[in-house]
Amino acid sequence: MAAMSFLNGWIRRFRNSTLLRRMGTLTTGTMLGQAIQLVNLVVLAKFYPLSDVGIFSVFFAVVGTLTSAAMLGYEMLVPAVPEEDIRPFLKSVAVLPIATALLFSAVAYLAGYEHWAAVAPWIAGAAIQRLGEMYNVRLNLFGRVALARLLPALLMSGILATFIVAKGTMANMIAWQSHLVFVLGLFYAAFSLPLKALATRDPWRTMVRTLRDASSAPLFLMPSNVLNLIAYNVPVVVINKWFGPDLAAQYAYVLRFGFGPVSLIGGTLYQVFYGLLTEAARSKNSALFDQFMRARRMVLYAALAAAVGIAVAYPIGFRLFLGPQWMTAGWISMIFAPFFGTMIYLTPLSVSLNTFNRQFYELKTQIHYFLISAFSFGAAIALHNSWVGFALFSGLGCLRYAALLRDINQILIENKVVTDVGGQTA
């Protein structure tokens, strides 16, 4: 009887809470997409040697980092752009992905990167899809955002299965996956963006003004995102060069599996919180502020549970599902468990930085993060011991997030979302 009463209470809360409804929709799509992606990684490791998995991991690290710079950070401001400026703003930033993707591909070719031809389509497609996602966040259409998480993972499974059956090479699979990302990005943007409105002519001065008003994007958001991704993606390349592709593959898998719960919990809540907090800030809705602060406390419990789960389950999972040669990844995941837990908690709270135009704090934090990564893996190279790098990166990363939490609390107090760090609403 008590259990039924508890369940009915949660159902009523879900129906009455804007935040919970949005979170439930996006979490379902993200969870399914993440599950399929992780299954794809397991299958990849089962049917391809560690060295090939290392090649794929390096490619994914390269395009993942460059994609964050493809739109100069402007897509992150889509939910907060005033209604009268959203059309010229979208038109202005929509031309960026193709141009920057071609530039990055040319640089990769000049640098002698083997898979340079696959760089441009992947970056362009992922960036275009990201623009569509953020426009859906603005409209609080989280079902469409969930679709963007689920569909690519399903189609990637089809490509992976085809190449396993046909015994295709890793190079060809990278090329096919890259072009799939491009096609999906175009279709998703066409489905999500207001194409008729974008076809309307706007004075070029208006378009330039909207970019100038959003100058915090290239000045703070894009450098922050790039530094953040460099901090954990470049070590994949470094480890590949100094310690071999096998260890690079294992470290990359720890990141991919570790960022599973980070994306599911932290990333999902980031987009939901962003839509909620910007709506609350625009409308001065104190009830929405209350929902944000209550949800913040629940995220802490989820982050603690996730950290414990990663430390306990991942070593067993790597050994059981991928084999004894992957046990190194299990030990690395134990070292990184506190770092992933801290990231889960802080990721959704960092929407405060964009909502209240405090992107400088994010840039400052990401500079620290980059320096931590450089110091940690520089020490690993100097001492010829990769474990030194893993331990330093995780420990110092947790301290870095503690400093970010202090800044976020101060911003919430300054903007009267709360009156103290305990969360009392102003």
C-alpha positions in Angstrom: 0.0 0.0 0.0 2.8 2.4 0.9 4.6 1.5 -2.3 1.6 2.3 -4.4 1.1 5.6 -2.6 4.8 6.4 -3.2 4.5 5.5 -6.9 1.3 7.5 -7.3 3.0 10.5 -5.7 5.9 10.3 -8.2 3.4 10.0 -11.1 1.6 13.2 -9.9 4.9 15.0 -9.5 6.0 13.9 -13.0 2.7 15.2 -14.6 2.9 18.5 -12.7 6.6 19.2 -13.1 7.7 20.8 -16.4 11.3 19.8 -15.6 10.5 16.1 -14.9 8.5 15.7 -18.1 11.2 17.2 -20.2 13.9 15.3 -18.4 12.0 12.0 -18.8 11.6 12.4 -22.6 15.3 13.4 -23.2 16.6 10.8 -20.8 14.8 8.0 -22.5 16.2 8.8 -25.9 19.7 9.5 -24.6 19.7 6.3 -22.6 18.7 4.2 -25.6 21.2 6.0 -27.8 24.0 5.6 -25.3 23.2 1.9 -24.8 23.4 1.2 -28.5 26.6 3.2 -28.8 28.2 1.2 -26.0 27.1 -2.1 -27.5 28.7 -0.9 -30.8 32.0 -0.3 -28.9 31.9 -3.8 -27.4 31.2 -5.3 -30.8 34.0 -3.2 -32.3 36.5 -4.5 -29.7 35.3 -8.1 -30.2 35.8 -8.2 -33.9 38.7 -5.8 -34.5 42.2 -5.9 -32.9 43.3 -3.4 -30.3 45.5 -1.6 -32.8 42.5 -0.9 -35.1 40.3 0.2 -32.2 43.2 2.6 -31.4 43.0 4.0 -34.9 39.3 4.6 -34.6 39.7 6.1 -31.2 42.3 8.6 -32.5 40.0 9.6 -35.4 37.1 10.1 -33.0 39.3 12.2 -30.7 40.3 14.4 -33.6 36.9 15.0 -35.1 35.3 15.3 -31.7 37.6 18.1 -30.7 37.4 20.0 -34.0 33.6 19.8 -34.2 33.4 21.9 -31.0 35.1 24.7 -32.9 33.1 24.4 -36.2 30.4 26.9 -35.2 32.6 29.1 -33.1 30.3 28.4 -30.1 27.3 30.4 -31.6 25.0 27.3 -31.4 25.2 27.3 -27.6 23.5 30.7 -27.5 20.5 29.7 -29.7 18.2 29.2 -26.7 19.0 32.6 -25.2 18.8 34.8 -28.4 15.9 37.3 -28.3 12.9 36.3 -30.4 13.3 39.2 -32.8 16.9 38.2 -33.6 16.6 34.5 -33.9 16.0 34.3 -37.6 18.9 36.5 -38.7 21.1 34.8 -36.1 20.3 31.3 -37.4 21.0 32.4 -41.0 24.3 33.9 -40.0 25.6 30.8 -38.2 24.2 28.2 -40.6 27.0 28.9 -43.1 29.8 28.2 -40.6 29.9 24.3 -40.5 30.7 23.7 -44.1 33.4 26.4 -44.3 35.1 25.4 -41.1 34.9 21.7 -41.8 36.6 22.2 -45.2 39.3 24.2 -43.5 40.0 21.6 -40.8 40.1 18.9 -43.5 42.7 20.9 -45.4 44.8 21.3 -42.3 44.6 17.6 -41.6 45.7 16.8 -45.2 48.7 19.2 -44.9 49.6 17.6 -41.6 49.7 14.2 -43.3 46.8 12.7 -41.3 45.8 9.4 -43.0 42.0 9.9 -42.6 41.9 13.6 -43.6 39.1 13.0 -46.2 36.7 11.7 -43.5 37.3 14.8 -41.3 35.2 17.3 -43.3 31.9 15.4 -43.6 31.9 14.2 -40.0 32.6 17.7 -38.6 30.1 19.4 -40.9 27.3 16.9 -40.2 27.8 16.9 -36.5 27.9 20.7 -36.3 24.8 21.1 -38.4 22.9 18.6 -36.3 24.1 20.4 -33.1 22.5 23.6 -34.4 19.2 21.8 -35.0 19.4 20.3 -31.5 19.9 23.7 -29.8 17.0 25.2 -31.7 14.8 22.4 -30.4 16.1 23.1 -26.9 15.0 26.7 -27.4 11.5 25.4 -28.2 11.6 22.8 -25.5 11.0 20.1 -28.1 13.0 17.4 -26.3 11.4 14.6 -28.2 13.3 15.8 -31.3 16.5 16.1 -29.3 16.0 12.5 -28.1 15.6 11.5 -31.7 19.0 13.0 -32.5 20.6 10.8 -29.8 18.9 7.6 -30.9 18.9 7.5 -34.7 22.7 7.9 -35.4 23.5 5.1 -33.0 21.1 2.8 -34.7 22.4 3.5 -38.2 26.0 3.2 -36.9 25.1 -0.3 -35.8 24.1 -1.2 -39.3 27.4 0.0 -40.7 29.4 -1.8 -38.1 27.5 -5.1 -38.7 28.0 -4.7 -42.5 31.7 -4.3 -42.2 32.1 -7.1 -39.8 30.3 -9.5 -42.1 32.2 -8.2 -45.2 35.5 -8.1 -43.2 35.9 -4.5 -44.2 38.9 -2.4 -43.1 38.9 0.2 -40.4 39.8 2.9 -42.9 36.7 2.2 -45.0 34.5 2.0 -42.0 35.7 5.4 -40.8 34.9 6.8 -44.2 31.4 5.3 -44.3 30.5 6.4 -40.8 31.8 10.0 -41.6 29.5 10.3 -44.6 26.6 8.9 -42.6 27.1 11.7 -40.0 27.0 14.3 -42.7 23.8 13.0 -44.3 22.0 12.7 -40.9 23.1 16.2 -39.9 21.5 17.7 -43.1 18.3 15.7 -42.6 18.0 16.6 -38.9 18.6 20.3 -39.6 16.0 20.3 -42.4 13.5 18.6 -40.0 14.2 21.0 -37.1 15.0 24.5 -38.3 12.4 26.9 -39.6 13.4 26.7 -43.3 10.6 29.1 -44.5 11.6 31.7 -42.1 15.3 31.3 -42.9 14.4 31.9 -46.6 13.2 35.4 -45.7 15.7 38.1 -46.6 17.3 40.0 -43.8 19.6 43.1 -44.1 23.2 42.0 -43.8 23.7 44.7 -41.1 21.1 42.9 -39.0 22.8 39.6 -39.4 26.2 41.1 -38.4 24.6 42.8 -35.4 23.2 39.5 -34.1 26.7 38.0 -34.3 28.2 41.0 -32.6 25.6 40.8 -29.8 26.6 37.1 -29.3 30.3 37.8 -29.3 30.7 35.9 -26.0 30.4 32.7 -28.2 33.7 33.0 -30.1 35.4 34.8 -27.2 34.5 32.4 -24.4 32.2 29.5 -25.3 34.1 28.1 -28.3 37.6 28.3 -26.7 36.1 26.8 -23.5 34.6 23.8 -25.4 37.8 23.3 -27.5 40.0 23.4 -24.4 37.7 21.0 -22.6 37.8 18.5 -25.4 41.6 18.9 -26.0 42.1 18.2 -22.3 40.8 14.6 -22.6 41.0 13.9 -26.4 44.6 14.9 -27.1 45.9 12.5 -24.4 44.5 9.7 -26.7 46.8 10.9 -29.4 49.7 11.4 -27.0 49.3 7.9 -25.5 49.1 6.4 -29.0 52.4 8.0 -29.8 54.3 7.5 -26.5 52.8 4.3 -25.1 51.3 2.6 -28.1 47.8 2.2 -29.8 46.8 -0.6 -27.4 46.9 1.6 -24.3 45.4 4.5 -26.4 42.4 2.3 -27.2 41.9 1.3 -23.5 42.1 4.9 -22.3 39.7 6.0 -25.1 37.3 3.3 -24.1 37.4 4.4 -20.5 36.4 7.9 -21.7 33.6 6.6 -24.0 32.1 4.3 -21.3 32.7 6.9 -18.6 31.1 9.7 -20.6 28.1 7.4 -21.0 26.6 8.2 -17.6 28.0 11.8 -17.9 26.1 12.3 -21.1 23.0 10.4 -19.9 22.7 12.3 -16.6 24.8 15.4 -16.9 24.4 16.1 -20.6 20.7 15.4 -20.6 20.1 17.6 -17.6 22.3 20.3 -19.1 19.9 20.8 -22.0 16.8 20.4 -19.9 18.2 22.9 -17.3 19.3 25.2 -20.0 15.8 25.4 -21.5 14.3 25.7 -18.1 16.6 28.3 -16.7 16.6 30.6 -19.7 12.8 30.4 -19.8 12.8 31.3 -16.1 15.2 34.2 -16.6 13.3 35.6 -19.5 9.9 35.4 -17.7 11.2 36.0 -14.1 9.2 32.8 -13.1 10.1 32.0 -9.5 8.4 28.6 -9.7 10.8 27.5 -12.4 13.7 28.7 -10.3 12.4 26.6 -7.5 12.3 23.5 -9.7 15.9 24.1 -10.8 17.1 24.3 -7.2 15.2 21.2 -6.1 16.5 19.2 -9.1 20.1 20.4 -8.3 20.0 18.5 -5.0 18.8 15.3 -6.7 21.6 15.5 -9.2 24.2 15.3 -6.4 22.8 11.9 -5.3 22.8 10.6 -8.8 26.4 11.7 -9.3 27.5 9.9 -6.1 25.7 6.7 -7.2 27.3 6.9 -10.6 30.8 7.3 -9.3 30.4 4.3 -7.1 28.9 2.3 -9.9 31.7 3.1 -12.3 34.4 2.2 -9.7 32.8 -1.2 -9.0 31.1 -2.3 -12.2 33.4 -1.1 -15.0 36.5 -3.3 -14.0 34.2 -6.3 -13.9 32.5 -5.3 -17.2 35.7 -4.8 -19.2 37.1 -8.1 -18.0 33.8 -10.0 -18.5 32.7 -8.6 -21.9 35.9 -7.6 -23.6 38.3 -10.1 -22.3 41.4 -10.1 -20.0 43.4 -8.0 -22.5 41.1 -5.1 -21.6 41.7 -5.3 -17.8 43.9 -2.2 -18.0 40.8 -0.2 -18.9 39.1 -1.5 -15.8 41.9 -0.1 -13.5 41.9 3.2 -15.3 38.1 3.5 -14.9 38.5 3.1 -11.1 41.0 6.0 -11.0 38.6 8.1 -13.1 35.4 7.2 -11.2 35.5 10.3 -8.8 36.3 12.6 -11.8 33.3 11.3 -13.8 31.0 11.6 -10.7 32.1 15.2 -10.2 31.5 16.0 -13.9 28.0 14.5 -13.7 27.1 16.9 -10.9 28.7 20.1 -12.3 27.7 19.7 -16.0 24.0 20.6 -15.7 24.7 23.3 -13.1 27.1 25.1 -15.6 24.0 26.3 -17.6 24.1 29.2 -15.1 27.2 30.6 -16.9 25.4 30.9 -20.2 22.0 31.9 -18.8 23.5 34.9 -16.9 26.2 35.7 -19.4 29.2 34.6 -17.3 31.0 32.6 -19.9 34.3 34.0 -18.7 34.1 31.6 -15.7 33.8 28.7 -18.1 36.8 29.8 -20.1 38.9 30.3 -17.0 37.9 26.8 -15.8 38.7 25.2 -19.2 42.1 26.9 -19.2 42.8 25.3 -15.9 41.5 21.9 -17.3 43.9 22.2 -20.3 46.8 23.0 -18.0 46.0 20.0 -15.8 45.9 17.7 -18.8 49.2 19.0 -20.1 50.8 18.8 -16.7 49.5 15.3 -16.0 50.4 13.6 -19.3 53.6 15.6 -19.6 54.6 14.1 -16.2 53.6 10.7 -17.5 55.9 11.1 -20.6 58.8 12.5 -18.5 58.5 9.6 -16.0 57.7 7.0 -18.6 54.7 6.0 -16.6 51.1 6.4 -17.9 49.6 5.7 -14.5 51.0 8.9 -13.2 49.1 10.8 -15.9 45.9 9.0 -15.1 46.1 9.7 -11.4 47.1 13.3 -11.7 44.4 14.1 -14.3 41.6 12.6 -12.2 42.6 14.1 -8.9 43.4 17.6 -10.2 40.3 17.5 -12.3 38.1 17.0 -9.3 39.7 20.0 -7.6 39.1 22.0 -10.7 35.4 21.2 -10.6 35.2 22.2 -7.0 36.4 25.7 -8.0 33.8 25.9 -10.7 31.0 25.0 -8.2 32.1 28.0 -6.1 31.8 30.3 -9.1 28.4 28.9 -10.0 27.0 29.4 -6.5 28.2 33.0 -6.5 26.5 33.6 -9.9 23.2 32.2 -8.6 23.3 34.4 -5.6 24.2 37.5 -7.6 21.2 36.9 -9.9 18.8 36.3 -7.0 18.1 32.7 -8.0 19.1 31.8 -4.4 19.9 33.8 -1.3 22.6 31.4 -0.1 24.5 28.4 -1.4 22.2 26.1 0.5 19.6 26.7 -2.2 17.0 28.9 -0.6 15.1 30.7 -3.4 15.2 34.4 -3.4 
